[in-house]
């Protein structure tokens, strides 16, 4: 009897260990997300946390180091390949974890590089700081609309914890998404540009990440077209990518006209 029960006990222990490990990973990633937001706030507000001489080449590499994997991991073929080893309940956690780690590396390895390009004071400084805080509020609002739990991997992970089926991310534009397709990216641009003190290294960060946000917006449109098809294409014909952008890939898409029918010979 003991021999017969041993495999069952081993299987039960393996399942329990799997559940405990999965739970610990989920909690760790959510805590990591909170820590990352805290450090990102002060990094974007006050500049580099570390002092000492740096180089624009190093800072540029760090800016790209965050940008490239942030979009690459969401690219459908890449996600499909990684999905073979990372289940759907944990891919959001994996993506959020990589994002947080790459951001923290940028924050702690970034070095200030002069000269000072501008330093606002008086009313102008207060106005810029107000824009910075407003951008954080807009970012939180936009993430809420699109589903913060999906952004951090919390929602699919909780479904795994509860033993329920994985939730589908519904596409139902509301709030700011009725007026633009990328309010999250626009809010993040505000975090970059609303700075009362602009040094050369911060200008590099702002330039690289602003360019990435525009490229990332285009990539996101293509990605959602891949997953949602005509539903998202129709949305693009009605809503522009950003306010006042009327042309180009981030403007409104043209309504597809049906091909003319040919007369049978």
C-alpha positions in Angstrom: 0.0 0.0 0.0 2.8 2.4 0.9 4.4 1.7 -2.5 1.1 2.4 -4.3 0.6 5.7 -2.4 4.1 7.1 -2.9 3.5 8.2 -6.6 0.2 9.9 -5.5 1.9 11.7 -2.7 4.7 12.8 -5.1 2.1 14.1 -7.6 0.2 16.0 -4.9 3.4 17.5 -3.6 4.4 18.6 -7.1 1.0 20.3 -7.6 1.2 22.0 -4.3 4.7 23.2 -5.0 3.6 24.5 -8.4 0.7 26.4 -6.8 3.0 27.9 -4.1 5.6 28.9 -6.7 3.0 30.5 -9.0 1.5 32.4 -6.1 4.9 33.7 -5.0 5.7 34.9 -8.5 2.5 36.7 -8.8 2.9 38.6 -5.5 6.5 39.4 -6.2 5.7 40.9 -9.6 2.9 43.1 -8.2 5.3 44.4 -5.5 8.0 44.9 -8.1 5.5 47.0 -10.1 4.8 49.2 -7.1 8.5 49.7 -6.4 9.2 50.5 -10.0 6.4 53.2 -10.2 7.9 54.8 -7.0 11.4 55.1 -8.5 10.1 56.1 -11.9 8.2 59.0 -10.4 11.3 60.5 -8.8 13.6 59.6 -11.8 11.4 61.5 -14.2 10.7 64.3 -11.8 14.2 65.0 -10.5 16.5 63.4 -13.0 19.2 60.8 -12.5 19.3 59.2 -9.0 23.0 58.5 -9.2 25.7 61.2 -9.5 28.9 61.1 -11.4 30.0 61.5 -14.9 28.3 59.6 -17.6 28.2 59.4 -21.4 25.4 60.1 -23.9 26.2 56.8 -25.6 25.6 54.8 -22.4 22.4 56.7 -21.7 21.1 56.3 -25.2 21.8 52.5 -25.0 19.8 52.4 -21.7 16.9 54.3 -23.3 16.8 51.8 -26.1 17.3 48.9 -23.7 13.9 49.6 -22.3 12.1 50.4 -25.5 13.0 47.4 -27.7 12.0 44.5 -25.5 8.9 46.4 -24.4 7.4 46.1 -27.8 9.2 42.9 -29.0 7.6 40.7 -26.3 4.1 41.7 -27.5 4.9 41.0 -31.1 2.5 38.1 -32.0 5.1 35.7 -33.4 7.4 36.3 -30.4 4.5 35.9 -28.0 3.4 32.8 -29.7 6.8 31.2 -29.3 7.2 32.2 -25.7 3.7 31.1 -25.0 4.8 27.5 -25.6 6.7 27.6 -22.3 4.9 30.4 -20.5 1.2 29.8 -19.9 -1.4 32.5 -20.6 -1.9 33.0 -16.8 1.7 34.0 -16.4 2.6 35.8 -19.6 1.3 39.1 -18.3 3.4 38.7 -15.2 6.4 37.8 -17.3 5.9 40.9 -19.5 5.3 43.2 -16.5 8.4 41.7 -14.7 10.7 42.3 -17.7 9.3 45.8 -18.1 9.9 46.6 -14.4 13.4 45.2 -14.3 14.4 47.0 -17.5 13.1 50.3 -16.1 14.9 49.8 -12.8 18.1 49.1 -14.7 17.6 52.4 -16.7 16.9 54.3 -13.5 19.9 53.1 -11.5 22.4 53.0 -14.3 21.5 56.3 -15.8 24.1 59.0 -15.3 23.7 62.8 -15.7 25.3 64.5 -18.6 25.5 68.3 -18.9 24.9 71.0 -19.9 21.7 72.4 -18.5 19.3 73.2 -21.4 16.7 74.9 -19.4 15.7 75.5 -15.8 12.3 77.0 -15.2 11.5 79.2 -12.2 8.6 81.0 -10.7 5.1 80.6 -12.3 6.5 78.7 -15.3 8.0 76.1 -13.0 4.8 75.7 -11.1 2.9 75.3 -14.4 5.3 72.6 -15.6 5.1 70.7 -12.4 1.3 70.9 -12.5 1.5 69.4 -16.0 3.7 66.6 -14.6 1.3 65.7 -11.9 -1.6 65.9 -14.2 0.1 63.5 -16.6 0.4 60.9 -13.8 -3.3 61.3 -13.1 -4.1 60.9 -16.8 -1.8 57.8 -17.0 -3.6 56.2 -14.1 -7.0 57.0 -15.6 -6.0 55.7 -19.0 -4.6 52.5 -17.5 -7.8 52.0 -15.6 -9.9 52.3 -18.8 -7.8 49.7 -20.6 -7.5 47.4 -17.6 -4.7 47.9 -15.2 -4.9 44.3 -14.1 -4.0 43.1 -17.6 -1.1 45.6 -17.8 0.4 44.2 -14.6 -0.6 40.5 -15.2 -2.8 40.6 -12.1 -6.1 39.8 -13.7 -5.1 36.5 -15.6 -3.0 35.5 -12.5 -5.9 35.9 -10.2 -8.0 33.7 -12.5 -5.3 31.1 -12.2 -5.3 31.4 -8.4 -9.1 31.0 -8.3 -9.0 28.1 -10.7 -11.3 29.9 -13.2 -11.0 30.2 -17.0 -8.7 32.9 -18.3 -10.7 36.2 -18.9 -10.9 37.6 -22.4 -9.9 41.2 -22.7 -12.9 42.9 -24.2 -12.5 45.8 -26.7 -15.0 48.5 -25.7 -13.6 52.0 -26.2 -14.8 54.4 -23.4 -13.7 57.6 -21.8 -10.6 59.0 -23.4 -10.5 56.2 -25.9 -13.5 57.7 -27.6 -11.3 60.7 -28.5 -7.9 59.1 -29.2 -6.5 55.6 -29.6 -3.4 56.0 -27.4 -4.1 58.0 -24.2 -1.7 55.9 -22.2 1.2 56.8 -24.5 0.2 60.5 -24.6 0.1 60.6 -20.8 3.6 59.1 -20.6 4.8 61.7 -23.1 3.6 64.3 -20.6 5.8 62.7 -17.9 8.8 63.1 -20.2 8.2 66.7 -21.4 6.8 68.4 -18.3 10.1 68.8 -16.5 11.2 72.1 -15.1 14.9 71.2 -15.4 16.0 69.8 -18.7 19.6 68.5 -18.9 21.3 67.1 -22.0 20.8 63.5 -20.8 17.2 64.1 -20.0 16.7 65.5 -23.5 18.2 62.3 -24.9 15.8 60.2 -22.8 12.9 62.4 -23.8 13.8 62.3 -27.5 14.4 58.5 -27.7 11.3 57.6 -25.6 9.1 60.1 -27.5 10.1 58.5 -30.8 9.5 55.1 -29.3 6.1 56.1 -28.1 5.1 57.1 -31.7 6.6 54.0 -33.2 5.0 51.9 -30.4 1.6 53.4 -31.1 1.9 52.4 -34.7 3.0 48.9 -33.7 0.1 48.6 -31.2 -2.4 49.6 -33.9 -1.0 46.8 -36.2 -1.0 44.3 -33.3 -4.7 45.1 -32.4 -5.6 44.8 -36.1 -4.0 41.4 -36.0 -6.1 40.2 -33.0 -9.3 42.1 -33.6 -9.5 42.4 -37.4 -12.3 44.5 -38.8 -13.5 45.7 -35.4 -10.3 47.6 -34.7 -10.0 48.8 -38.3 -13.4 50.4 -38.1 -12.4 52.0 -34.8 -9.4 53.5 -36.5 -11.6 55.0 -39.1 -13.5 56.8 -36.4 -10.9 57.8 -33.8 -7.5 59.4 -34.4 -4.3 58.1 -32.7 -3.6 61.4 -31.1 -5.4 64.8 -30.9 -4.7 67.0 -33.9 -3.1 64.2 -35.9 -5.1 64.1 -39.1 -2.7 62.3 -41.5 -0.3 59.4 -41.5 -0.5 56.1 -39.8 -1.6 57.7 -36.5 -4.4 59.7 -38.0 -7.8 58.3 -38.9 -7.7 55.3 -41.3 -9.5 55.5 -44.5 -12.7 53.6 -44.8 -12.0 50.5 -46.9 -13.9 50.6 -50.2 -15.2 47.3 -51.5 -13.5 46.2 -54.7 -15.6 46.6 -57.8 -17.4 43.5 -59.0 -16.2 42.2 -62.4 -18.7 41.2 -65.1 -18.6 37.6 -65.8 -17.3 36.9 -69.3 
